Amino acid sequence: MAVASSAGARRGLAAVLTVVLLCAAATPAQAEPKPVKQLKKELAALQKDSDKLITDYYGSRVAQQKAEKAEKAAREKLAAAQAVYDENSAELRAMAIAKYIGAEPGELAMFGGGGEDPSALLGRMALAQHLIDLQDARLRGYAAVRNAHKQAKDEAVARADELGRTVDDLEKRKKKAELQIEKIKDKIDQLHKAPGVRRSDGTWVPQLPEGSDNITSRMRLVKNLIQERFEVPMGIGCFRAVQDGGEHPLGRACDFMLSRGGAMPSGPELVRGEQIVAWATKNAKRLGIMYVIYRQRIWHARTGSWRTMSDRGGTTANHYDHPHISVY
């Protein structure tokens, strides 16, 4: 099952790379910062390394599953040994108490009975010896139970330690694989550059909106790249006809929603928002992004810094539930 998952992950990543590279080759208007041939070579090297990391990761997952199984078996064995140990301990305590309360007579008392029938005395001695032998057997059995309990306890501790090590190893391998995949994504980003004409001051010549979504090709590229990379399950809103002085009616802005109905986003969605914003500011120069708004702050490509915005009176109005991205 782990091997199948590993193969599926490799096929999925390879498919993404193939589609992106074919799209890049089919759109010569989007000039790449590096020759496509060089980027393909770098992507192939990253892909090869990622395949090995993914294989190692799944190998570590298999080791963890085995360690979990062994740790569970050790815990069950310890529980059984603990039950036997507790039962024998209780019997041993009862035996000791009975011996203390019974005040068994010594050998002199047995022989100084004064006219007692010798056969009865021998019978009592034989019974006493039998009880002594029985107690010795119980003591020997208790020692074996005690040793088995200690062994089970030691084994449980060892298996727990082993499981802890495999979990740590799995986490390290997972992080290495994730970092490698991020490198691949970053390299794919370099295959894209905003369409249109860029001025010498870093700004871009405006574009006309087009298509059924009424947005510019520059905005559409940013929208599609974010959708592919971060998914944005709550939806993306771009063009709206209301003339509010912004870029939405010009087809040059999109809102990447993290919640619905004006609700504050969940923790994971807030993280998604921060990731989208970090990606947008990082790639702003190449993709023609003009400014980004998120959580009542605005970042402008002209300054490269954030500043706080005035309170507009609501979760959505203050952009707490979505990053807003405008392009030139």
KOLVEX-219966 format. One record per residue (C-alpha): residue in one letter; residue number from 1; z, x, y. Coordinates in steps of 0.25 Angstrom, whole numbers. Layout:
+---------+-----+-------+-------+-------+
: residuo : num :     w :     u :     v :
+---------+-----+-------+-------+-------+
:       a : NUM :     Z :     X :     Y :
...
+---------+-----+-------+-------+-------+
This chain:
+---------+-----+-------+-------+-------+
: residuo : num :     w :     u :     v :
+---------+-----+-------+-------+-------+
:       m :   1 :     0 :     0 :     0 :
:       a :   2 :     3 :    11 :     9 :
:       v :   3 :   -10 :    18 :     6 :
:       a :   4 :   -17 :     5 :     9 :
:       s :   5 :   -10 :     4 :    22 :
:       s :   6 :   -13 :    18 :    26 :
:       a :   7 :   -28 :    16 :    23 :
:       g :   8 :   -28 :     3 :    31 :
:       a :   9 :   -22 :    10 :    43 :
:       r :  10 :   -32 :    21 :    42 :
:       r :  11 :   -44 :    11 :    41 :
:       g :  12 :   -39 :     3 :    52 :
:       l :  13 :   -37 :    15 :    62 :
:       a :  14 :   -51 :    20 :    57 :
:       a :  15 :   -57 :     7 :    60 :
:       v :  16 :   -51 :     7 :    74 :
:       l :  17 :   -56 :    21 :    77 :
:       t :  18 :   -70 :    17 :    72 :
:       v :  19 :   -71 :     5 :    81 :
:       v :  20 :   -67 :    12 :    93 :
:       l :  21 :   -76 :    24 :    91 :
:       l :  22 :   -88 :    15 :    89 :
:       c :  23 :   -84 :     7 :   101 :
:       a :  24 :   -83 :    19 :   109 :
:       a :  25 :   -97 :    24 :   104 :
:       a :  26 :  -103 :    11 :   108 :
:       t :  27 :   -98 :    11 :   122 :
:       p :  28 :  -104 :    23 :   129 :
:       a :  29 :  -101 :    17 :   143 :
:       q :  30 :   -86 :    20 :   140 :
:       a :  31 :   -87 :    35 :   141 :
:       e :  32 :   -76 :    43 :   133 :
:       p :  33 :   -68 :    54 :   139 :
:       k :  34 :   -71 :    62 :   127 :
:       p :  35 :   -84 :    62 :   119 :
:       v :  36 :   -84 :    52 :   108 :
:       k :  37 :   -87 :    62 :    97 :
:       q :  38 :   -74 :    70 :   101 :
:       l :  39 :   -65 :    58 :   102 :
:       k :  40 :   -71 :    53 :    88 :
:       k :  41 :   -67 :    67 :    82 :
:       e :  42 :   -53 :    66 :    88 :
:       l :  43 :   -51 :    52 :    83 :
:       a :  44 :   -56 :    57 :    69 :
:       a :  45 :   -45 :    68 :    69 :
:       l :  46 :   -34 :    58 :    74 :
:       q :  47 :   -39 :    48 :    63 :
:       k :  48 :   -38 :    59 :    52 :
:       d :  49 :   -24 :    62 :    57 :
:       s :  50 :   -19 :    48 :    58 :
:       d :  51 :   -24 :    45 :    44 :
:       k :  52 :   -15 :    56 :    38 :
:       l :  53 :    -3 :    51 :    47 :
:       i :  54 :    -5 :    37 :    42 :
:       t :  55 :    -6 :    41 :    28 :
:       d :  56 :     7 :    49 :    30 :
:       y :  57 :    13 :    37 :    36 :
:       y :  58 :    10 :    28 :    24 :
:       g :  59 :    15 :    39 :    15 :
:       s :  60 :    28 :    39 :    22 :
:       r :  61 :    29 :    24 :    21 :
:       v :  62 :    27 :    25 :     6 :
:       a :  63 :    39 :    35 :     6 :
:       q :  64 :    47 :    26 :    14 :
:       q :  65 :    45 :    14 :     5 :
:       k :  66 :    49 :    23 :    -7 :
:       a :  67 :    61 :    28 :     0 :
:       e :  68 :    65 :    13 :     4 :
:       k :  69 :    64 :     9 :   -11 :
:       a :  70 :    72 :    21 :   -15 :
:       e :  71 :    83 :    18 :    -5 :
:       k :  72 :    83 :     3 :    -9 :
:       a :  73 :    85 :     7 :   -24 :
:       a :  74 :    96 :    17 :   -20 :
:       r :  75 :   103 :     7 :   -12 :
:       e :  76 :   102 :    -3 :   -23 :
:       k :  77 :   107 :     7 :   -33 :
:       l :  78 :   119 :    11 :   -24 :
:       a :  79 :   123 :    -4 :   -23 :
:       a :  80 :   123 :    -5 :   -38 :
:       a :  81 :   131 :     7 :   -39 :
:       q :  82 :   141 :     3 :   -28 :
:       a :  83 :   143 :   -10 :   -36 :
:       v :  84 :   147 :    -3 :   -49 :
:       y :  85 :   155 :     7 :   -41 :
:       d :  86 :   163 :    -4 :   -34 :
:       e :  87 :   165 :   -11 :   -47 :
:       n :  88 :   170 :     1 :   -54 :
:       s :  89 :   179 :     5 :   -43 :
:       a :  90 :   186 :    -8 :   -43 :
:       e :  91 :   188 :    -7 :   -58 :
:       l :  92 :   194 :     7 :   -56 :
:       r :  93 :   203 :     2 :   -45 :
:       a :  94 :   208 :   -10 :   -54 :
:       m :  95 :   210 :     0 :   -66 :
:       a :  96 :   219 :     9 :   -57 :
:       i :  97 :   227 :    -2 :   -51 :
:       a :  98 :   229 :    -8 :   -65 :
:       k :  99 :   234 :     6 :   -70 :
:       y : 100 :   243 :     7 :   -59 :
:       i : 101 :   249 :    -7 :   -60 :
:       g : 102 :   250 :    -6 :   -75 :
:       a : 103 :   258 :     7 :   -75 :
:       e : 104 :   254 :    11 :   -89 :
:       p : 105 :   265 :    18 :   -97 :
:       g : 106 :   264 :    33 :   -99 :
:       e : 107 :   264 :    40 :  -113 :
:       l : 108 :   279 :    41 :  -114 :
:       a : 109 :   281 :    26 :  -111 :
:       m : 110 :   271 :    23 :  -123 :
:       f : 111 :   279 :    32 :  -133 :
:       g : 112 :   293 :    28 :  -128 :
:       g : 113 :   292 :    13 :  -131 :
:       g : 114 :   305 :    13 :  -140 :
:       g : 115 :   302 :     8 :  -154 :
:       e : 116 :   288 :     3 :  -151 :
:       d : 117 :   278 :     2 :  -163 :
:       p : 118 :   270 :    15 :  -163 :
:       s : 119 :   257 :     7 :  -167 :
:       a : 120 :   259 :    -2 :  -154 :
:       l : 121 :   261 :    11 :  -146 :
:       l : 122 :   249 :    17 :  -151 :
:       g : 123 :   241 :     4 :  -148 :
:       r : 124 :   246 :     5 :  -134 :
:       m : 125 :   242 :    19 :  -133 :
:       a : 126 :   228 :    16 :  -138 :
:       l : 127 :   226 :     5 :  -128 :
:       a : 128 :   231 :    14 :  -117 :
:       q : 129 :   221 :    25 :  -121 :
:       h : 130 :   210 :    14 :  -122 :
:       l : 131 :   213 :    10 :  -108 :
:       i : 132 :   213 :    25 :  -103 :
:       d : 133 :   200 :    27 :  -110 :
:       l : 134 :   194 :    14 :  -103 :
:       q : 135 :   199 :    19 :   -90 :
:       d : 136 :   193 :    32 :   -92 :
:       a : 137 :   180 :    26 :   -95 :
:       r : 138 :   181 :    17 :   -82 :
:       l : 139 :   184 :    30 :   -74 :
:       r : 140 :   172 :    37 :   -80 :
:       g : 141 :   163 :    25 :   -77 :
:       y : 142 :   168 :    24 :   -63 :
:       a : 143 :   165 :    39 :   -61 :
:       a : 144 :   151 :    36 :   -66 :
:       v : 145 :   149 :    24 :   -57 :
:       r : 146 :   155 :    32 :   -45 :
:       n : 147 :   145 :    43 :   -47 :
:       a : 148 :   133 :    33 :   -48 :
:       h : 149 :   138 :    26 :   -36 :
:       k : 150 :   138 :    40 :   -28 :
:       q : 151 :   124 :    43 :   -33 :
:       a : 152 :   119 :    30 :   -29 :
:       k : 153 :   125 :    31 :   -15 :
:       d : 154 :   119 :    45 :   -14 :
:       e : 155 :   106 :    41 :   -18 :
:       a : 156 :   106 :    29 :    -8 :
:       v : 157 :   109 :    39 :     3 :
:       a : 158 :    98 :    48 :    -1 :
:       r : 159 :    88 :    37 :    -2 :
:       a : 160 :    92 :    31 :    12 :
:       d : 161 :    90 :    45 :    18 :
:       e : 162 :    77 :    46 :    11 :
:       l : 163 :    73 :    33 :    17 :
:       g : 164 :    77 :    37 :    31 :
:       r : 165 :    68 :    50 :    30 :
:       t : 166 :    56 :    42 :    25 :
:       v : 167 :    58 :    32 :    37 :
:       d : 168 :    59 :    43 :    47 :
:       d : 169 :    47 :    50 :    41 :
:       l : 170 :    39 :    37 :    41 :
:       e : 171 :    42 :    35 :    56 :
:       k : 172 :    38 :    49 :    59 :
:       r : 173 :    24 :    47 :    52 :
:       k : 174 :    22 :    34 :    58 :
:       k : 175 :    24 :    39 :    72 :
:       k : 176 :    15 :    51 :    69 :
:       a : 177 :     4 :    41 :    64 :
:       e : 178 :     6 :    32 :    76 :
:       l : 179 :     5 :    44 :    86 :
:       q : 180 :    -8 :    48 :    79 :
:       i : 181 :   -14 :    33 :    80 :
:       e : 182 :   -10 :    33 :    95 :
:       k : 183 :   -18 :    46 :    97 :
:       i : 184 :   -30 :    39 :    90 :
:       k : 185 :   -29 :    27 :    99 :
:       d : 186 :   -28 :    37 :   111 :
:       k : 187 :   -40 :    44 :   107 :
:       i : 188 :   -47 :    30 :   105 :
:       d : 189 :   -43 :    27 :   119 :
:       q : 190 :   -51 :    39 :   124 :
:       l : 191 :   -64 :    33 :   119 :
:       h : 192 :   -63 :    22 :   129 :
:       k : 193 :   -66 :    24 :   144 :
:       a : 194 :   -67 :    12 :   154 :
:       p : 195 :   -81 :     8 :   157 :
:       g : 196 :   -86 :     8 :   171 :
:       v : 197 :   -87 :    18 :   182 :
:       r : 198 :   -75 :    26 :   187 :
:       r : 199 :   -74 :    31 :   201 :
:       s : 200 :   -69 :    45 :   205 :
:       d : 201 :   -55 :    40 :   209 :
:       g : 202 :   -52 :    35 :   195 :
:       t : 203 :   -55 :    20 :   198 :
:       w : 204 :   -66 :    12 :   192 :
:       v : 205 :   -78 :     4 :   197 :
:       p : 206 :   -74 :   -11 :   194 :
:       q : 207 :   -81 :   -19 :   183 :
:       l : 208 :   -85 :   -33 :   182 :
:       p : 209 :   -79 :   -41 :   171 :
:       e : 210 :   -87 :   -45 :   160 :
:       g : 211 :   -87 :   -53 :   146 :
:       s : 212 :   -80 :   -66 :   142 :
:       d : 213 :   -66 :   -59 :   146 :
:       n : 214 :   -70 :   -56 :   160 :
:       i : 215 :   -65 :   -42 :   160 :
:       t : 216 :   -72 :   -29 :   164 :
:       s : 217 :   -76 :   -19 :   153 :
:       r : 218 :   -65 :   -10 :   158 :
:       m : 219 :   -54 :   -20 :   156 :
:       r : 220 :   -60 :   -24 :   143 :
:       l : 221 :   -59 :   -10 :   137 :
:       v : 222 :   -44 :    -9 :   141 :
:       k : 223 :   -41 :   -22 :   136 :
:       n : 224 :   -48 :   -20 :   122 :
:       l : 225 :   -42 :    -6 :   121 :
:       i : 226 :   -28 :   -11 :   123 :
:       q : 227 :   -30 :   -23 :   114 :
:       e : 228 :   -35 :   -14 :   103 :
:       r : 229 :   -23 :    -4 :   105 :
:       f : 230 :   -11 :   -13 :   108 :
:       e : 231 :   -16 :   -27 :   103 :
:       v : 232 :    -9 :   -35 :   114 :
:       p : 233 :    -7 :   -48 :   105 :
:       m : 234 :    -2 :   -56 :   116 :
:       g : 235 :   -16 :   -56 :   123 :
:       i : 236 :   -23 :   -50 :   134 :
:       g : 237 :   -27 :   -57 :   147 :
:       c : 238 :   -38 :   -51 :   156 :
:       f : 239 :   -47 :   -59 :   165 :
:       r : 240 :   -41 :   -71 :   173 :
:       a : 241 :   -48 :   -78 :   184 :
:       v : 242 :   -36 :   -79 :   194 :
:       q : 243 :   -39 :   -70 :   206 :
:       d : 244 :   -25 :   -64 :   207 :
:       g : 245 :   -30 :   -51 :   214 :
:       g : 246 :   -29 :   -43 :   200 :
:       e : 247 :   -39 :   -38 :   190 :
:       h : 248 :   -38 :   -50 :   180 :
:       p : 249 :   -49 :   -58 :   187 :
:       l : 250 :   -58 :   -46 :   189 :
:       g : 251 :   -57 :   -43 :   174 :
:       r : 252 :   -50 :   -30 :   176 :
:       a : 253 :   -36 :   -33 :   170 :
:       c : 254 :   -29 :   -38 :   157 :
:       d : 255 :   -15 :   -42 :   153 :
:       f : 256 :   -10 :   -37 :   140 :
:       m : 257 :     0 :   -48 :   136 :
:       l : 258 :    13 :   -44 :   128 :
:       s : 259 :    19 :   -58 :   127 :
:       r : 260 :    15 :   -73 :   130 :
:       g : 261 :    20 :   -83 :   140 :
:       g : 262 :    26 :   -73 :   150 :
:       a : 263 :    37 :   -69 :   139 :
:       m : 264 :    42 :   -55 :   140 :
:       p : 265 :    36 :   -46 :   129 :
:       s : 266 :    43 :   -42 :   117 :
:       g : 267 :    47 :   -27 :   115 :
:       p : 268 :    35 :   -23 :   106 :
:       e : 269 :    26 :   -30 :   116 :
:       l : 270 :    32 :   -23 :   128 :
:       v : 271 :    29 :   -10 :   120 :
:       r : 272 :    15 :   -14 :   119 :
:       g : 273 :    14 :   -17 :   134 :
:       e : 274 :    19 :    -3 :   137 :
:       q : 275 :     9 :     3 :   127 :
:       i : 276 :    -2 :    -4 :   133 :
:       v : 277 :     2 :     1 :   147 :
:       a : 278 :     4 :    15 :   143 :
:       w : 279 :   -10 :    15 :   136 :
:       a : 280 :   -16 :     8 :   149 :
:       t : 281 :   -11 :    19 :   158 :
:       k : 282 :   -14 :    30 :   149 :
:       n : 283 :   -29 :    26 :   148 :
:       a : 284 :   -30 :    20 :   162 :
:       k : 285 :   -39 :    31 :   168 :
:       r : 286 :   -49 :    30 :   157 :
:       l : 287 :   -50 :    15 :   155 :
:       g : 288 :   -50 :    12 :   170 :
:       i : 289 :   -36 :     5 :   170 :
:       m : 290 :   -32 :     2 :   185 :
:       y : 291 :   -18 :    -2 :   183 :
:       v : 292 :    -7 :    -8 :   173 :
:       i : 293 :     4 :   -17 :   175 :
:       y : 294 :    16 :   -19 :   165 :
:       r : 295 :    30 :   -24 :   167 :
:       q : 296 :    30 :   -25 :   182 :
:       r : 297 :    24 :   -11 :   184 :
:       i : 298 :    10 :    -7 :   187 :
:       w : 299 :     3 :     6 :   184 :
:       h : 300 :   -10 :    10 :   192 :
:       a : 301 :   -20 :    20 :   187 :
:       r : 302 :   -21 :    25 :   202 :
:       t : 303 :    -7 :    30 :   202 :
:       g : 304 :    -4 :    32 :   187 :
:       s : 305 :    10 :    26 :   189 :
:       w : 306 :    18 :    13 :   188 :
:       r : 307 :    25 :     5 :   199 :
:       t : 308 :    34 :    -7 :   198 :
:       m : 309 :    27 :   -21 :   203 :
:       s : 310 :    34 :   -32 :   210 :
:       d : 311 :    40 :   -44 :   202 :
:       r : 312 :    29 :   -55 :   200 :
:       g : 313 :    39 :   -64 :   194 :
:       g : 314 :    37 :   -65 :   179 :
:       t : 315 :    35 :   -58 :   166 :
:       t : 316 :    19 :   -59 :   166 :
:       a : 317 :    18 :   -57 :   181 :
:       n : 318 :    26 :   -44 :   180 :
:       h : 319 :    18 :   -40 :   168 :
:       y : 320 :    30 :   -39 :   159 :
:       d : 321 :    22 :   -46 :   148 :
:       h : 322 :     9 :   -38 :   149 :
:       p : 323 :     2 :   -26 :   154 :
:       h : 324 :    -9 :   -28 :   164 :
:       i : 325 :   -20 :   -18 :   165 :
:       s : 326 :   -31 :   -18 :   175 :
:       v : 327 :   -43 :    -9 :   175 :
:       y : 328 :   -52 :    -5 :   187 :
+---------+-----+-------+-------+-------+
